[in-house]
Structure formats: structure tokens, C-alpha cells
Amino acid sequence: ASLDDAVAHIDGHGGGHTEVIVTSDAEAAWAFTAAIDCAAVRVNSPTTAGAYGPARLFSTQRTHVRGPIRAAQLTSSKQVTYPG
């Protein structure tokens, strides 16, 4: 029913990999991308590029660290895609 409801639902049931918002409201898109805790957020675009597209070339999944831990291993990023 609302953006807050969507974020709460994803927080409770999302997989942490890729989430999508379809909206014409730019403010809602920005708020969604900021609020969602996942590896990739898509705005008005599919969750993947298809079986043979770029999504097959790399993974945005979160991974845990093995071996020595330094600043680079403690940092993660979120990929945000807007239609362009």
C-alpha cells in the first residue's frame, strides 16, 4: 500500500540479492534505493539481463571473507541501476 510497507515486506522476506521498484516517482525511487539492504537495486528495470546477458558474467551476491581481514574486506557496495 505504501513505500514503507514495501520496504518492511522486503526486509522480512527479501533474499538480499536483487530488489526492484517500478515507479514514475523519482523521490520514491531514491528513497527505495536508500532504504533497501541488498546487493543490487533496480529502478524500472528487470532483475537480470537474461540468461546470456551481463548478469551471467558477474555476481552481486554478498560473500563472506576468508583469510586476513583488512579494510577492503570489511567494505561492501550496493549496485543501483536506473534506466538510461
Sequence and secondary structure as in RCSB ss.txt:
>XXXX:A:sequence
ASLDDAVAHIDGHGGGHTEVIVTSDAEAAWAFTAAIDCAAVRVNSPTTAGAYGPARLFSTQRTHVRGPIRAAQLT
SSKQVTYPG
>XXXX:A:secstr
  HHHHHHHHHHH  SSEEEE  S HHHHHHHHHH  SSEEEESS SSS TTSGGGT         S   GGGG 
   EEE   
